[in-house]
Each structure stands twice: as C-alpha cells, then as structure tokens.
Amino acid sequence: MIVESLLPWPVMRLASTGEVQASASLSELLEMESPTPERLSERFEISRLGSQAVLAENESPWRRALRGESFSDEEVWYDRRTDRRLLLLVRCRASAGEALLAFENVADEPFAVRLADLVASIGSALPSADEPSALAHGLLDEVAAAVRADAVILIATERGERLRLVASVGLPEAFVQDSNLNLANSVMALAAETGDIQEVARIEELPASAFRGTLRLLELGFHAMAAFPLSAGGERVGVLGLAWRQPGKLSPIERRLLRGVAGACALGLRQARLREAERREARRLRLLRDVAMDIEAAMPLDALLRRLVEQACELTRARYGALGVLDAEGTGLSDFVHVGVPEQVADHIGSLPQGRGLLGALIRDARPRRVAKIHADPRSVGFPAHHPAMTSFLGVPLLIGKKVFGNFYLCDKDGGAEFTEEDERMVRLFAAQSALAIAYAQQVARTQEAHREMDRLRSEFAAVIAHDLRNPVAAMTLLLDALLARREGASVVVSVQQLQCLRRIGSRISRMAQDLLDVSRIELGRLSLERQRVSLEEATRALLTEIEPTLGQHPVTLHVEGRVPEVFVDPARVSQILTNLLDNAAKYADAGSPIRVTLRPEGGGAALTVEDRGPGISAADLGRLFDRFFQAPRAREKNTGLGLGLYIVKGLMEAHGGTIAVESTPGQGSSFRLWFPAAQPAQAA
C-alpha cells in the first residue's frame, strides 16, 4: 500500500509487525510529533460520541484496527495536556497484516452544517410551542450531541432578575427538583447579569463564596461548563448552560456556532414569553367571566368562596390558596376556606389560623402584600406542626363596598418563582369581581332566609289566630247564640252585664289585631312615629292617674330621682309601652302587691324602671322573653294574649333609639328598665 500518496490527509498506517506510519497532517491535527498508539493512549482519553464512558484500551481505534476490524465511528478525543476536545470521524480499512486509519475533523464543515440545522429547528419550533419546556428537552438532546456536552440547561429570566429552569438534559431529576441548581449563585447567573459568555475549564477552581450553585455540579461528576446569555430585542430572556465531565474549553468554531444556537433559543423564549402573557390575560378574562357566571348561577356562599380560591390559584399559578373571612369586628378570622392542602393534612394541623403574623398584618392594614420568602419576613410567626412548607406569599384584601370582607392568601407560585406585580394587579381585579359575586350570594342567602322566615311567620300566625282568637270569638258566639235563641220576631232583652262582656271581648280582639299590625310594621321597618319633646315625668304621672283604676288592687308609686331630661318621642307610643308593662305587672302579680315606677337621669337620657313583686321569671325563659309569640308558662295558663306585648315594646324602644332590659328573680319579682335618649336642643316640638 502506497501510504505516501495519502500523507496530505490525517492518516495512520499500522502493520502487524508493529510498524507505524503517520502523515504530517495527522501530527498537525493532534498537535504532536510522530504519533504512535502508545503515545496517543498516554495523551488522549477517547469516548464514542453520545457515550460518557471512556473507551477501554482494547476498544481504542488502533487495537480494533490490528484485530482486522473495518469501521467508521465518530469519537471524542480529550487532550489531557491542553484540555482540548476533538470530534474526529475515524475510518478503518483493514486487510491481512495491516490497516489504514483515516481521521476527519468533523468540527469543520459537517459540524457547522449540523449546528446550522439545529439553529433552524430551534428557531422554528420554540416560538410555536405552547410550553417551551415540553419541546426544549428534545432540542437540548440535539445540542448536547452536537457539542459533545454531558448536560445542557435552558434557563429563563423572570422580569430580568430571577432565573427559572425551563428544561435540562443530563441532570438527575432529583437534583433539579431538590436544589433548583441554586441558580442565584452560579456561572449562569453571572452570564445573565453581564451579558457575556462565561467559560469555566475547571469548575473545582471556582471560588466557593460566589459560585456555590455551580460547585454543586462537582457532586454529579461535571468539571467544565459554559454559559451563553440569551438576548432578544434588547432584552435578556435567559441562559443556555452546558456542562462536561472532563475539563476543557470550547473550540472557536464551537463557540461561534453556539452563539447561533443561543440566538435561536433567545428568540424562542421571548416569543414563548409573549405567548404566555397572552395566555395569562386570556386566563384572567376567562376567570372573570367565570365569576360573572357564578353570580348568575346563584351559587351557595360556602361553595362560591371555595370556587373563588381555586380560581385565584389558577390565575397566579399558586400551589396553595385560601380566603380568610373576617369576623364581625374585623379583627380576626371567622372562617378560613383553603385549597391545595389535603384534608388529612389539614386535620393534623388542627385549628384554623387565628389571624396573626403575615395574615394579621393584612387584617390590620388592608393593603396587598408580596413576600419572597415567608420564613425570612419579620412579621412571620412560623407554621404549626404538620403544616406544609411554603415560600412565596401574596395577600390581597377583598372589599365589599368599603368594608373588608376577607383576604386572599396565595402561596408558592409554580416553579419556585416569586409573585410579581402583574400577579398582584390581576388578583386585585379578580378580588373586585369576586366581591360582586359574594355580595350577590349574600343577598340571595338573605332573601332565601327572609322567605323561610316569612313562611314560618305565616304558619306561626295561622296557628296563633286559630288558637288565641278562638276563645274570645267562641265566647262572643255563645253569648250571641243565647240572645238569639228566641222565636223569630220576638224581642230580646240584653243586660248591661252582657253588653259589657261583649265589649270586653271586642276590645280583646281589637287589641290582638292591633298587636299583629304593630308586629307587621316592626318586621317591615314601617313603624311610623310622631315625635315631639316630652317631659317623661309629666307623661308618666298623667298615665298612672288614667290607668291606675284598671290595675285592680295593686298600689302604684312613682319615684323621681334628680332632674329628668325631656325626651323626643311619640307620646302615644310611650303610653303604649308603659301601659303594656304596667298591665303585665298587675296581671301576673298577686293581688295587693305593689308596683313601683322610678324615673332618673342616666347616660345622656332618661331611665324608667317598672318593678313588681310578682312570681318572677325563670332563667330559662328570661332569654326568650322579648321573642315574638313567646309566653311564659304562667301567661299561657292565663291565656291572656298572643305573646306579642314585650316583643312590641322592644321594637318601639329600638325605634325611639332606646333600650329595654329585664332582671328577675323567681319568687321575688321582676324589674323592667327602659332608657330613652335625651331630646337635643335643635329637635322641634
């Protein structure tokens, strides 16, 4: 075989006798004189393209050639002396007794064509991808194969600062999830910050203080890396990182062509970011539309609150969400609707939050809050036992009118990122729309409750009419039947006693009808008052003089303490209130027991107390005394009314801006205390 004619190309001739002939171009390619199998084995580590394992000595090209194999393989040659990496296409033609090895540097034209194709595929595929990470894994595999990288990482920047892992190949999944590569302290962060390509031939030589994230790659056996910043339209959108298990640097052609790959990735990420913004806006509009549909659907309040929390989480890509409903005082939480925490975990946590720490800060000052790390915030008081770990936080108040109904609490944005100003803006808009849904649900609930109460009142009213009006109507009917039990045309003599009985029955029925009418007006808020300035002392004295003969044998005394101020009241309604209380005192107390009425100035108004020495009221009945249709056992025995008197008294007192309270001791009597606000100088008579 005439080797000399092939010497202009990188070739090596091996003979079974041990003779070696190498062309000058091979010596130039390998940067060594007189290459021999022994010298090459000492200087280079060799692996097949796509394989991370170094070839064993018996798998080296010259050993295979001497065994008589013919082959064509792409191999990576790592130069231990210069840290160079060569990608060589090695072809062998073996014949009896000798073999010819031809070497082609595929980092030249074939490599350039391959990377150009890769750039084109990235440029066309990434922009059309709904989710870059779904497509990036396949592209990164191609990048890794093209530049003989053992790992490739695609990083996106969030608002030009925070780095987020989009995709990676060659890194263990557990490593990626557990540490997120500590991107803030890494060579990739430096590339993103400076906009310059960063190359590290030996990772172990990096200072630990500044590159803790990159040094962690040593644990996985990586010793070299490069980071290409990704910029598009004057905006830095990410970083393309590459890592190798062997130390070394990129060749000029690899560096130049990887710039093209980085440019295509940058355009793809920027387009993906725009598409994500479009999807986020569409999602926000859809969620707002869903809230409007929830309003129309009249969803029950508890189901609506959970639905709103789920939508807020979807809107911000939050892992956990809650809506803390404020109590009546607005100082704590009366309810806590949460999603994301499994029920069994929530059961282990125990009681609901009390509204302290960050939650309490939002309750005390109803302004949106964004926190990158909850545990690092000075307002945080930590989590209870069994509570899942949470990092980022976004709190937004939910106002119905001008009153804070509650607060949205969102934690752990997807991918470990912080909540952004855009997230806050969207949740504030969402909270405003949610307030309409909640207000509507509350109104629906109140209306339904009012209907149920109305139905109950109708049933109650019918029962009362049937029961309590039956006796006076029956008595009147019997008396009239007796008077009419004469022959037709005969005259009837009606005694004064019978007429008085009919009058009492008619008065009782009229009183019941008036009480029912007053109750209806109180319930509907239509109770009208004709107010004027009144001396409560004079009005009480006049009423006692008028009513005392009807109180039987109960002596009534009036005691006035100090100068009682005038009050601004409806005199007829005040007479109704006092008459009702005095009638009750006389009705249930033993004959001859005294009734004491006391007047005194008190708390910017006038207090009036009616005391009796009757049987008193049990503790069980005391709390229900002012309820509609309620009658104590003694009153039910006497069958004297509808059980509306004290309910009406309470309604009339509240209509006047006053109060009524009762104290009673069984066997010793009862004391009803009224308080009226004093008339103001500007109030006309």
FIVEX-281360 format. One line per 5 residues: their letters; for each residue x, y, z of C-alpha. Coordinates in steps of 0.001 Angstrom, whole numbers, plus 500000, padded with zeros to 6 digits. Example, Ala and Ser with C-alpha at 12.3 -4.5 7.8 and 13.67 -1.06 7.14 Angstrom:
2
as	512300 495500 507800 ~ 513670 498940 507140
//
This chain:
685
mives	500000 500000 500000 ~ 501408 503333 498969 ~ 500950 505474 502122 ~ 502951 508415 500845 ~ 500272 509369 498351
llpwp	497802 509774 501252 ~ 500097 511715 503520 ~ 498458 515133 502822 ~ 495472 513820 504840 ~ 495422 512787 508525
vmrla	496100 509042 508224 ~ 497979 506372 510118 ~ 499235 503035 508734 ~ 499600 500146 511148 ~ 501341 496895 510336
stgev	501103 493655 512288 ~ 504865 493833 512637 ~ 504447 496956 514834 ~ 505483 499431 512154 ~ 503597 502800 512368
qasas	503468 505499 509741 ~ 501619 508810 510349 ~ 501040 511662 507945 ~ 502260 515162 508728 ~ 498658 516417 508663
lsell	497784 513941 511458 ~ 500637 515274 513571 ~ 499291 518779 512965 ~ 495727 517814 513807 ~ 496761 516114 517051
emesp	499454 518704 517845 ~ 502116 516063 518488 ~ 505081 514720 516540 ~ 505320 511107 515391 ~ 502007 509862 516784
tperl	502123 506234 517873 ~ 499415 504135 519528 ~ 501363 504157 522802 ~ 501829 507927 522853 ~ 498235 508535 521837
serfe	496973 506262 524650 ~ 499010 508217 527181 ~ 497877 511615 525989 ~ 494225 511214 524958 ~ 491078 509868 526573
isrlg	488632 508661 523948 ~ 484876 508041 524021 ~ 482350 507407 521297 ~ 480022 510308 520501 ~ 476931 510102 522681
sqavl	478641 507930 525294 ~ 480085 509288 528531 ~ 482251 506230 529245 ~ 485948 506370 528289 ~ 486874 503628 525847
aenes	488848 500743 527269 ~ 492313 500231 525730 ~ 491167 497224 523722 ~ 488379 499429 522229 ~ 490774 502129 521002
pwrra	490891 502601 517200 ~ 494377 501101 516765 ~ 493589 497981 518781 ~ 490484 497372 516701 ~ 492477 498018 513524
lrges	495134 495455 514483 ~ 492359 492950 515146 ~ 491426 493297 511486 ~ 488181 495296 512031 ~ 486968 497805 509488
fsdee	484743 500553 510976 ~ 483633 504186 510794 ~ 482944 505876 514178 ~ 482639 509418 515491 ~ 484790 509751 518579
vwydr	485520 512444 521155 ~ 489232 512789 521918 ~ 490048 514667 525104 ~ 493639 516016 525294 ~ 494883 515603 528881
rtdrr	497705 518088 528306 ~ 495874 521034 526669 ~ 492240 520421 527770 ~ 491268 520412 524087 ~ 488358 518338 522846
llllv	488382 516966 519321 ~ 485478 515438 517489 ~ 487018 513023 514962 ~ 485452 510731 512434 ~ 487756 507667 512437
rcras	487544 505238 509499 ~ 489478 501967 509321 ~ 490179 499754 506345 ~ 491866 496563 507475 ~ 493459 493854 505359
ageal	495742 490943 506047 ~ 498674 492090 508091 ~ 497993 495859 508028 ~ 495315 498566 508486 ~ 494841 502180 507467
lafen	493213 504663 509869 ~ 491848 507897 508326 ~ 490862 510830 510581 ~ 488422 513632 509698 ~ 487856 516652 511937
vadep	484020 516790 511907 ~ 484148 520047 513869 ~ 484621 521660 510499 ~ 482030 521700 507740 ~ 479856 518716 508797
favrl	479662 520087 512345 ~ 478773 523569 511053 ~ 476026 522174 508857 ~ 474639 520147 511760 ~ 474544 523149 514098
adlva	473022 525333 511381 ~ 470237 522797 511002 ~ 469818 522760 514774 ~ 469579 526557 514930 ~ 466894 526474 512265
sigsa	464908 523799 514086 ~ 465088 525708 517387 ~ 464089 528955 515718 ~ 461030 527390 514131 ~ 459968 525082 516959
lpsad	460307 527125 520165 ~ 458181 530114 519115 ~ 455264 527852 518213 ~ 455460 525792 521394 ~ 452660 526386 523898
epsal	455039 525439 526705 ~ 458788 525806 525940 ~ 459822 523117 528430 ~ 457761 520487 526588 ~ 459759 520982 523407
ahgll	463095 522064 524832 ~ 464093 518628 526122 ~ 464316 517186 522609 ~ 466236 520195 521303 ~ 468662 520107 524218
devaa	469428 516481 523407 ~ 470486 517625 519931 ~ 472598 520459 521339 ~ 474301 518039 523728 ~ 475095 515622 520907
avrad	476340 518383 518617 ~ 478898 519824 521051 ~ 479644 516592 522965 ~ 478170 518100 526150 ~ 477216 515791 529004
avili	474471 518144 530265 ~ 472595 521118 528800 ~ 470393 523528 530744 ~ 467928 526109 529421 ~ 467223 528941 531873
aterg	464628 531724 531529 ~ 464824 535051 533355 ~ 461733 536376 535105 ~ 461475 540170 534873 ~ 465178 540333 534093
erlrl	466264 539131 537532 ~ 465117 535755 538803 ~ 466295 532654 536927 ~ 463873 529812 536266 ~ 464828 526379 534970
vasvg	462890 525652 531769 ~ 464432 522307 530825 ~ 467577 520223 531196 ~ 469146 517017 529905 ~ 471886 515044 531591
lpeaf	470964 516146 535158 ~ 469282 513803 537655 ~ 465641 514769 538225 ~ 466047 514649 541999 ~ 468952 517104 541820
vqdsn	466954 519537 539707 ~ 463875 519403 541955 ~ 465652 519496 545308 ~ 468164 522259 544769 ~ 466969 524020 541603
lnlan	470734 524272 540941 ~ 470967 527288 543266 ~ 470779 529452 540164 ~ 471310 532715 542040 ~ 474932 531786 542854
svmal	476143 530320 539596 ~ 478081 530953 536431 ~ 474733 531094 534622 ~ 473604 533954 536846 ~ 476850 535789 536016
aaetg	476208 535308 532281 ~ 472663 536638 532686 ~ 473903 539619 534675 ~ 476826 540634 532453 ~ 475507 539541 529067
diqev	478877 537871 528335 ~ 479718 534253 527572 ~ 481183 532562 530625 ~ 483543 529581 530218 ~ 484972 527534 533066
ariee	487605 524933 532107 ~ 487824 523541 535657 ~ 484824 524034 537966 ~ 486815 522995 541026 ~ 488924 526147 540689
lpasa	485925 528489 541151 ~ 485701 530475 544437 ~ 483129 528813 546695 ~ 481821 532097 548082 ~ 480444 533305 544744
frgtl	479597 530100 542870 ~ 478030 527657 545341 ~ 475409 526642 542782 ~ 477928 525771 540093 ~ 480232 523909 542503
rllel	477367 521552 543253 ~ 477864 520167 539756 ~ 481066 518561 541009 ~ 478885 516191 543055 ~ 477493 514896 539760
gfham	480944 514472 538197 ~ 480948 517606 535997 ~ 484242 519515 535741 ~ 483761 522097 532964 ~ 480934 524343 531829
aafpl	479971 527264 529613 ~ 477051 529704 529861 ~ 475665 531647 526892 ~ 473397 534621 527687 ~ 470179 534723 525679
sagge	469109 538171 524474 ~ 466343 539175 522075 ~ 465071 542618 521207 ~ 467454 544224 523693 ~ 466003 542088 526497
rvgvl	467827 539333 528355 ~ 465476 536395 528408 ~ 467626 533521 529678 ~ 470827 531495 529648 ~ 471953 528378 527798
glawr	474278 526349 530018 ~ 476458 523369 529024 ~ 478498 521064 531248 ~ 481133 518377 530618 ~ 482516 515644 532787
qpgkl	486036 516308 531538 ~ 487780 519681 532000 ~ 488255 521705 528835 ~ 487244 524667 526718 ~ 485200 525162 523587
spier	486914 525458 520243 ~ 486457 528750 518352 ~ 484069 527166 515869 ~ 482004 525588 518688 ~ 481824 528931 520458
rllrg	480821 530757 517290 ~ 478131 528291 516322 ~ 476757 528014 519849 ~ 476169 531742 519689 ~ 473799 530966 516834
vagac	472064 528301 518908 ~ 471775 530773 521791 ~ 470293 533407 519492 ~ 467639 530988 518262 ~ 466826 529925 521828
alglr	466547 533591 522854 ~ 464054 534344 520107 ~ 462091 531239 521024 ~ 461981 532120 524725 ~ 460967 535698 524009
qarlr	458175 534525 521754 ~ 457136 531966 524358 ~ 457067 534729 526991 ~ 454765 536816 524788 ~ 452535 533819 524218
eaerr	452464 533157 527949 ~ 451436 536766 528584 ~ 448628 536323 526048 ~ 447531 533086 527700 ~ 447672 534696 531150
earrl	445499 537590 530002 ~ 443085 535182 528329 ~ 443024 533104 531522 ~ 442306 536225 533586 ~ 439427 537207 531303
rllrd	438082 533665 531425 ~ 438228 533601 535206 ~ 436491 536964 535432 ~ 433856 535608 533074 ~ 433519 532510 535261
vamdi	432985 534709 538323 ~ 430237 536555 536456 ~ 428674 533194 535587 ~ 428899 532176 539247 ~ 426923 535327 540080
eaamp	424201 534326 537658 ~ 424246 530745 538939 ~ 423385 531910 542495 ~ 425943 529509 543950 ~ 425715 528962 547737
ldall	428145 531176 549621 ~ 430382 528416 551032 ~ 430710 526754 547604 ~ 431327 530137 545969 ~ 434170 531006 548358
rrlve	435976 527743 547611 ~ 435467 528265 543887 ~ 436962 531769 544103 ~ 440059 530487 545920 ~ 440560 527808 543271
qacel	440283 530439 540538 ~ 442753 532771 542293 ~ 445281 529906 542468 ~ 444779 529153 538786 ~ 445160 532828 537917
trary	448562 533148 539643 ~ 449782 529534 539336 ~ 449847 529313 543130 ~ 450154 525906 544751 ~ 448227 526881 547872
galgv	445390 529363 548337 ~ 442946 530498 550995 ~ 440285 533095 551688 ~ 440237 534280 555277 ~ 436799 535692 556143
ldaeg	436927 538424 558790 ~ 434763 538312 561903 ~ 432115 540947 562712 ~ 434678 543154 564490 ~ 437128 542917 561583
tglsd	439977 541975 563936 ~ 440192 538218 563385 ~ 439073 535357 561161 ~ 435634 533776 561422 ~ 436183 531353 558537
fvhvg	439128 530062 556501 ~ 438463 528453 553113 ~ 441598 526752 551751 ~ 442699 524685 548745 ~ 445910 522804 547999
vpeqv	446328 521258 551463 ~ 444844 517733 551615 ~ 442090 517301 554172 ~ 444036 514713 556170 ~ 446965 517144 556431
adhig	444602 519959 557445 ~ 443139 517691 560137 ~ 446635 517086 561541 ~ 447358 520838 561587 ~ 444357 521336 563873
slpqg	442618 524651 564451 ~ 442273 527283 561730 ~ 444632 530294 561691 ~ 443936 532991 564271 ~ 445000 535851 562021
rgllg	448462 536556 563423 ~ 451791 537036 561668 ~ 451549 537889 557971 ~ 447823 537145 557976 ~ 447333 539509 560889
alird	449344 542242 559149 ~ 446920 542116 556235 ~ 443927 542220 558614 ~ 445273 545249 560466 ~ 446253 547110 557310
arprr	444162 546134 554288 ~ 446792 546607 551589 ~ 448258 543996 549213 ~ 451415 542233 550436 ~ 454037 540334 548415
vakih	456759 538362 550209 ~ 459533 536370 548503 ~ 460339 534143 551500 ~ 457772 533814 554261 ~ 460179 532487 556898
adprs	462552 535427 556350 ~ 459870 538085 556853 ~ 459993 539672 560350 ~ 456177 539569 560570 ~ 456093 535790 560127
vgfpa	455430 533712 563245 ~ 456159 530379 561591 ~ 453938 527413 560799 ~ 452292 524961 563212 ~ 453247 521316 563330
hhpam	452324 519239 560243 ~ 451895 522405 558143 ~ 453396 522054 554635 ~ 456407 524266 553905 ~ 455569 527421 551961
tsflg	457888 530050 550479 ~ 456437 532922 548441 ~ 453304 534798 549565 ~ 450746 537165 548048 ~ 447948 538668 550123
vplli	445166 540842 548653 ~ 442155 542253 550556 ~ 438634 541595 549298 ~ 436320 544554 549856 ~ 432534 544586 549615
gkkvf	431725 548265 549331 ~ 434133 549957 551726 ~ 434192 547076 554209 ~ 436837 544349 554157 ~ 435077 541005 553803
gnfyl	438283 538988 553933 ~ 441681 538433 552310 ~ 443021 536219 549547 ~ 446174 534388 550698 ~ 448240 532741 547925
cdkdg	451479 530796 548475 ~ 454189 529042 546443 ~ 453999 530233 542853 ~ 454632 527469 540337 ~ 458300 526807 539642
gaeft	459521 528409 542872 ~ 459194 531931 541461 ~ 458064 534976 543422 ~ 454676 536558 542866 ~ 455003 539570 540570
eeder	453417 542991 540352 ~ 451353 541603 537480 ~ 450091 538795 539739 ~ 449117 541370 542345 ~ 447338 543520 539765
mvrlf	445357 540569 538420 ~ 444335 539354 541877 ~ 443186 542864 542810 ~ 440981 542942 539711 ~ 439817 539422 540472
aaqsa	439016 540409 544084 ~ 436864 543307 542863 ~ 434901 540942 540622 ~ 434720 538362 543410 ~ 433221 540970 545736
laiay	430239 541306 543395 ~ 429722 537541 543394 ~ 429943 537345 547193 ~ 427621 540324 547720 ~ 425114 538744 545366
aqqva	425399 535367 547103 ~ 424876 537063 550468 ~ 421826 538878 549151 ~ 420430 535640 547752 ~ 421043 533937 551104
rtqea	419313 536778 552964 ~ 416384 536671 550558 ~ 416046 532918 550930 ~ 416233 533267 554697 ~ 413617 536016 554573
hremd	411343 533751 552533 ~ 411838 530936 555015 ~ 411134 533321 557885 ~ 408049 534615 556092 ~ 406798 531070 555607
rlrse	407437 530365 559272 ~ 405637 533557 560277 ~ 402668 532646 558137 ~ 402478 529249 559794 ~ 403021 530788 563207
faavi	400451 533499 562574 ~ 397880 530988 561381 ~ 398458 528876 564475 ~ 398180 531910 566757 ~ 394999 533127 565096
ahdlr	393491 529663 565238 ~ 394422 529203 568897 ~ 394303 532579 570618 ~ 391392 534186 568790 ~ 389316 531027 569099
npvaa	388358 531620 572743 ~ 387092 535234 572530 ~ 385322 534543 569257 ~ 383758 531380 570722 ~ 382649 533295 573835
mtlll	381099 536033 571709 ~ 379406 533435 569504 ~ 377914 531594 572523 ~ 376574 534823 574022 ~ 375041 535900 570735
dalla	373541 532430 570227 ~ 371924 532684 573679 ~ 370498 536099 572896 ~ 369179 534944 569550 ~ 367597 531769 570924
rrega	364088 533278 570641 ~ 361257 532788 568295 ~ 361546 534756 565122 ~ 360073 538212 565638 ~ 360344 538055 569429
svvvs	362093 540895 571228 ~ 365372 540346 573056 ~ 366386 541983 576295 ~ 370152 542458 576611 ~ 371527 543181 580066
vqqlq	374230 545705 580756 ~ 376401 542854 582022 ~ 376071 541018 578714 ~ 376912 544185 576771 ~ 379966 544749 578968
clrri	381062 541168 578270 ~ 380675 541710 574537 ~ 382648 544933 574793 ~ 385472 543221 576671 ~ 385594 540504 574068
gsris	385592 543068 571260 ~ 388348 545081 572986 ~ 390415 541932 573374 ~ 390035 541048 569701 ~ 390835 544648 568728
rmaqd	393937 544583 570928 ~ 395127 541372 569331 ~ 394563 542769 565845 ~ 396451 545951 566755 ~ 399316 543911 568169
lldvs	399545 541872 564966 ~ 399512 545050 562921 ~ 402305 546557 565059 ~ 404376 543392 564677 ~ 403971 543551 560899
rielg	405106 547185 560854 ~ 408100 546444 563080 ~ 409133 543487 560900 ~ 408907 545562 557717 ~ 410583 548613 559235
rlsle	407477 550722 558563 ~ 406685 551766 562104 ~ 405895 555488 561978 ~ 406448 557774 564971 ~ 405022 561242 565543
rqrvs	407760 562590 567783 ~ 407800 565669 569957 ~ 409586 566934 573024 ~ 408014 565270 576050 ~ 408557 565556 579787
leeat	408746 561907 580734 ~ 407839 562723 584351 ~ 404648 564571 583369 ~ 403656 561928 580827 ~ 404193 559122 583371
rallt	402181 560888 586102 ~ 399292 561500 583689 ~ 399304 557889 582504 ~ 399353 556497 586063 ~ 396381 558659 587014
eiept	394497 557332 583972 ~ 395464 553669 584200 ~ 395611 553045 587943 ~ 391864 552200 588269 ~ 392359 549374 585730
lgqhp	395227 547815 587687 ~ 392990 546261 590294 ~ 394228 546244 593881 ~ 397868 546989 593017 ~ 399077 550239 594567
vtlhv	401376 552142 592149 ~ 404044 554587 593345 ~ 406205 556944 591279 ~ 409694 557905 592447 ~ 411657 560620 590654
egrvp	415399 560907 591309 ~ 417057 564116 590171 ~ 416109 566247 587189 ~ 414908 564011 584407 ~ 415629 565488 580915
evfvd	412986 565826 578238 ~ 412869 563130 575582 ~ 411978 563289 571884 ~ 409305 560609 571499 ~ 405858 559705 570192
parvs	403640 560257 573296 ~ 401050 557697 572154 ~ 403714 555012 571693 ~ 405295 555801 575064 ~ 401835 555391 576667
qiltn	401519 552043 574829 ~ 404897 550910 576195 ~ 404142 551865 579812 ~ 400595 550518 579688 ~ 401879 547155 578459
lldna	404471 546903 581254 ~ 402032 548024 583967 ~ 399352 545620 582702 ~ 401868 542762 582810 ~ 402933 543704 586337
akyad	399337 543767 587538 ~ 398279 540683 585606 ~ 400848 538239 586959 ~ 401471 539588 590492 ~ 399374 538563 593482
agspi	396520 540864 594393 ~ 397572 543772 596583 ~ 401305 543566 595698 ~ 402795 546987 594944 ~ 404137 548279 591631
rvtlr	406974 550791 591755 ~ 407841 553156 588901 ~ 411181 555013 589090 ~ 412480 557873 586910 ~ 416068 559147 586906
peggg	418549 560882 584589 ~ 421107 558423 583206 ~ 423771 558283 580496 ~ 422667 561306 578477 ~ 418999 560357 578688
aaltv	416193 559261 580980 ~ 415770 555862 582634 ~ 412359 554493 583647 ~ 412020 551318 585714 ~ 408855 549293 586403
edrgp	409221 546887 589351 ~ 406709 544350 590637 ~ 406602 541760 593425 ~ 405236 539019 591219 ~ 406370 535399 590791
gisaa	409397 536384 588682 ~ 410730 534802 585527 ~ 412881 531673 585317 ~ 416404 531906 583920 ~ 415375 529582 581061
dlgrl	412570 531933 579994 ~ 414420 535191 580616 ~ 416496 534970 577417 ~ 413392 534455 575250 ~ 411136 536976 576968
fdrff	411233 539505 574099 ~ 410826 536910 571328 ~ 407806 537062 569075 ~ 404858 534899 570270 ~ 406772 533764 573364
qapra	404735 533279 576537 ~ 405986 532166 579929 ~ 404142 529207 581480 ~ 402111 531464 583838 ~ 400991 533611 580887
reknt	399986 530547 578896 ~ 397930 529347 581842 ~ 396066 532641 581975 ~ 395591 532654 578171 ~ 395634 536445 578123
glglg	397188 537301 574746 ~ 399288 536407 571752 ~ 402695 536705 573359 ~ 403473 539851 571370 ~ 403381 542550 574035
lyivk	407028 542543 575098 ~ 408186 541964 571518 ~ 406292 545136 570509 ~ 407672 547052 573490 ~ 411214 546144 572459
glmea	410527 547140 568846 ~ 409050 550508 569923 ~ 412003 551230 572235 ~ 414506 550481 569456 ~ 412522 552666 567050
hggti	412968 555527 569554 ~ 416716 554821 569779 ~ 416265 553498 573303 ~ 416812 550184 575067 ~ 414923 547779 577301
avest	416347 545229 579746 ~ 414886 542960 582398 ~ 416116 541496 585656 ~ 414112 538918 587544 ~ 414422 536564 590493
pgqgs	411883 533734 590742 ~ 409639 534289 593778 ~ 410759 537903 594281 ~ 409539 539814 591209 ~ 410804 541451 588067
sfrlw	412254 544796 587049 ~ 411939 546211 583513 ~ 414329 549070 582785 ~ 413749 551471 579881 ~ 416186 554102 578634
fpaaq	415330 556990 576289 ~ 417928 559344 574773 ~ 417501 562971 575865 ~ 415990 565437 573390 ~ 418549 567659 571654
paqaa	418143 571473 571588 ~ 417635 571509 567818 ~ 414776 568960 567895 ~ 411474 570804 567283 ~ 408284 570057 569091
//
